[in-house]
Amino acid sequence: QVQLVESGGGLVQPGGSLTLSCVISGSIFSFYTMGWYRQAPGQQREFVAEITLSEVRKFADSVKGRFTISRDNAKKTVYLQMNNLKSEDTAVYYCNVDFIRTTTDQTFHDLWGQGTQVTVSS
C-alpha cells in the first residue's frame, strides 16, 4: 500500500527551527514533484514549498528565506527545514506528491499525507 508518512512536527519557540520529513511507503518505481502545504485553524490549506524531480524549488512568499526543501530519492523522502519560525507558521503541515508509479505499475495522483502539527509559541 502506498502512503505518505510525515514526521518531525512539534512545539517550538518563536525563532526556533524544525525539520519535517515525509517518506513514501511501498514499492515505488518513480515519483515526481514533492511538496508541503499547511492548514491553520479556520483557514484553507495553502502551498508552502515544492521540489521537482530535477530539483527546481518553489516557495510561498511567506516562507522565502526561512524554509528550505530538499529530497532524497533513494530514501523516497522529502524534507522541509524551517528556520526562524513565527507564530503565524503554526499549522498542520501536509506532504503531497503529484504522481507516483509503483513497481507493479499502479499509479497515484495527488497523494497526501496525514499531516503533522507544528506549533510555534513561547
C-alpha positions in Angstrom: 0.0 0.0 0.0 1.3 3.4 -0.9 1.2 6.1 1.8 3.0 9.3 2.7 4.2 9.3 6.2 5.1 12.6 7.8 7.1 13.2 11.0 9.0 15.9 12.8 6.3 18.3 13.9 6.1 19.6 17.5 6.2 22.7 19.7 8.9 25.2 19.1 9.5 28.7 20.4 9.5 31.7 18.0 12.8 32.0 16.2 13.4 28.3 16.6 13.8 25.6 13.9 12.2 22.3 13.0 12.7 19.8 10.2 9.8 17.9 8.8 10.2 14.6 6.9 7.9 12.8 4.6 8.6 9.3 3.3 6.7 7.4 0.6 6.0 3.9 1.8 5.6 0.9 -0.6 7.4 -0.5 -3.6 7.9 2.6 -5.6 9.3 2.8 -9.2 9.1 6.6 -9.7 7.7 9.8 -8.2 7.7 13.3 -9.3 7.1 16.7 -7.6 7.1 16.6 -3.8 5.7 19.4 -1.8 4.5 20.8 1.5 1.2 22.5 2.3 -0.2 23.8 5.6 -3.6 24.5 7.1 -4.0 26.8 10.1 -7.2 26.6 12.2 -10.1 28.2 10.4 -8.0 28.7 7.2 -7.8 27.0 3.9 -4.9 24.7 3.0 -2.1 26.7 1.4 1.0 26.0 -0.5 4.3 26.2 1.3 7.1 24.7 -0.9 7.7 22.1 -3.6 10.7 20.5 -5.3 10.5 18.8 -8.7 12.4 15.7 -9.9 15.0 18.0 -11.4 15.2 19.8 -8.1 13.6 23.1 -9.1 12.3 24.6 -6.0 9.3 27.0 -5.3 8.3 28.7 -2.1 5.4 30.7 -0.8 6.4 34.3 -0.3 5.7 34.0 3.4 8.4 31.4 3.9 11.1 32.5 1.4 14.5 32.9 3.1 13.4 30.9 6.1 12.3 27.5 4.8 14.3 25.1 2.6 13.1 22.0 0.8 15.2 19.0 -0.2 14.7 15.4 -1.3 16.5 12.1 -1.1 15.2 10.0 -3.9 17.0 6.9 -2.7 15.1 7.2 0.6 11.9 8.3 -1.1 11.9 11.2 1.3 11.3 15.0 1.2 12.4 17.3 3.9 11.2 20.8 5.0 13.8 22.7 7.0 12.0 25.5 8.8 14.1 28.3 10.4 13.2 31.5 12.3 9.8 30.2 12.9 7.0 32.6 13.7 3.6 32.2 15.4 1.9 32.5 12.0 3.7 29.3 10.9 1.5 27.4 13.3 -0.5 24.9 11.3 -0.9 21.3 10.3 1.7 20.6 7.6 0.8 18.1 4.9 3.1 16.4 2.4 2.0 16.0 -1.2 3.3 14.0 -4.2 1.8 14.8 -7.5 2.5 11.4 -9.2 3.7 8.0 -8.1 4.2 4.8 -10.0 4.7 1.6 -8.1 6.8 -1.4 -9.2 3.6 -3.2 -10.1 2.7 -0.3 -12.4 0.0 1.2 -10.2 -0.2 5.0 -10.4 -1.3 7.5 -7.9 -2.1 11.2 -8.5 -2.0 14.0 -5.9 -1.4 11.8 -2.9 -1.5 13.4 0.6 0.0 12.5 4.0 -2.0 12.6 7.2 -0.4 15.8 8.4 1.9 16.8 11.3 1.2 19.6 13.7 3.7 22.4 14.1 3.0 24.9 16.9 5.2 28.0 17.3 4.6 29.5 20.8 6.5 30.8 23.7 
